[in-house]
């Protein structure tokens, strides 16, 4: 977007190998960003199968589509891509101090070249789960991480198993090694010596058939403890700073959505930063990002609760702390739709002034809210909802609506839009009460898209 950008990266090339599972949805997102070369450089190994032992003793095999990558190689490739795109890179380096000034920031950096001070108008904080300024979203959790040689379970597949005091995840890498991670309560792993930590790790693996290691398997690296707790930034964005990735919303590793969430946060955040720095509606940008982050966290908490509730029968504190009945989602019928002959707009449908991303900036635009929608919606099938809903203040024949919409959009889009509105009860059969569309100023307590 034309801004002079500096990347300060703490981790250099030499660190322990970390295995990362990238689902097909994440790979598609990276492809859309033109990062295929980075994926190729990460030495990906495709896994089309997952075997799990989760809510019972039975092992379930199901198809999946995941690329296992060496996260170190992926990070190096992404840094090289950033440099090729014109980003200045200092790596490895440490940000020793940051001071906010009337003009922005003064950053004290230490690297192999020595100490230096950088001035910046805006700061993007992407320092991960352990960065200051976040709060826990649930019980704290630790991942005990190890990598093995001499472990082969046949064809490449992901493995996941619930154990009494946590759960275990593992997968092969392209170099022939096998990564296995044990997730347990942070309190149970606090203060352990490296020897005791490794013993706990090995003992947990042996409690499940899916991770029973061969006698001649070799643990390649020391067992490391990594924070795996869910966290949410207290202040996701200000007029001079934004947090992205795990520094903003750290998801439960069980979701396998952390990388994808971080990429989407970066894309969303870039529009927010551009809006602020280019003199756009900064208040709308801050409101948009703050509410988007809160919505992401809420959706993730509900999904995680559902995963853990499946194993709520286990007696340990680990499972009792995490198991809770998630809120019941709004039911949207999935059976074949029978269109009524005449419809009217639901009295619960309202248009509010709402911040949305348009191109590379955040602007306020009318959006639809309704009890059947989890958040405001401005567009469906690429059509701006206010433009089609505002005239619907009385009963209309469905055939007339389709004829009118088909004059401004392809007929198949008009039909899909109409069906979406009927399924979500925005348009009701004409025997239900009617009501006008209300236009209100933006309500900060409303959901935001």
C-alpha positions, 0 to 999 in steps of 0.5 A: 500500500506504499508504506515503508515497512520494517520487519523485526524478527527475533528468531534466526535460522537455527532453532528446533524443528517445529511441525505445522499442519496447514489445512486445505483452506489455509493452503488456498489462502496462501495460494491466493496471496501468491505464496506458493513458492514459500509453501514449496520451500517449506518441504510439505508432506501431504496427509490425506488421512486422520486417525483419532481416538477421542471420545471412546476407545475406538479408533476412527479413520477419516479423510482429511487434506492437510500439508505438514510443513517444517515451520522453520523453513516456512518462516524463512521463506515468508521472510524472504518473500517479504524482503523481495517485496520491498520490506526492510528485514532485521533478523535475528533482532530484539526489540528492547524498548518501545516508546510512544511519541507524538509522532508515533514510536521510537523503537530500540533494536539490538541485532548482530550489527549492534544497537539502533533506534528506529522511528515509526508512525505505526507499530504492528505487534505480532509477538505471539501468545506470550506477548504482554497485554492479553488475558486468558480465555480459559484454563491455561495449557502447555504443549510438551513437544518432541520429534522422533526418528525411527517412528513409522505408522505406515502411510502419512496421516495425522494422529490425535488421541484423548488421554486421562490428563490431556490429549496428544497430537502427532504427524510425520514430516517430509524428512522422515521424522515424526512430531508428537505433542502432549497437551496438559494443564500448565499447572501440572507441568510448571517447574519440571526439570528437563529430565522430569518433563521428558519422562512425563512426556514419554509416559503420556505417549505410552498411555495410548495405542496411537502413540506407543513408540517403538523400542528403538525410536529415538527422541531427536531434540530435548522435550520443549514446553510451549504455551498453548493457552487461549488468549485475547488481547486486552486492546487489539488496536489503537490509533498507533498500534495493532496486534495480529496473530496469536498476539491478538487471538491465540486459539486452542491448537485443537482447532488447527486454525491458528495459521489461517486466523493469523493470515486473515487477521493480517489481511484485515489489519492491513486495511485498518492500518491503511485507513488510519495512516491515510487519513480515513475514518480511524474510529470506524477502523478501530471499531471494525477490528475490535469487534471482529476480534471479539467475534472471532474469539467468541466463535472459537470458544464455542467450537472449542467447548464442543470439542472438549465436551465430547470427552467430558466423561473423563474424570480428570481436572483437565477435562472438567475445566474445559467441558461446558455446554456450548450455546445452541446455534440458531437453526437455519433449515437445510432441507429443500426450500419451498418458496412462498408465493408472497413475502414481506420483510421481517419486523426484526430486520434492521439496517444499521450504520456499520464499518466494513472493508471496501477495497483497502479501507474501512468505511461505514456502510448500511448492514443488515441485523436480524436474530437469525444472523450472528453478525451484521451482513452487508453483502450476500452473493456479492449484492449489497443488501440495503439496495434490495431490502430498502424497497421491501416495506410491504407484501410482494409477490416472489415472482415480481421480486425475482423479475425486478432483481434479475434486471440488475443481476444474473437470475441465478444470483437473484434466486440464491439471494432470495433463498438466503433471505427466506432461509434466514427468515429475513423475508417471511410468508405474507401471513406473518406480521410486517414492519418497515426497515429501520435505519439507525446509527451504528450501535457499538453493542451490536455484532459486527461483521 
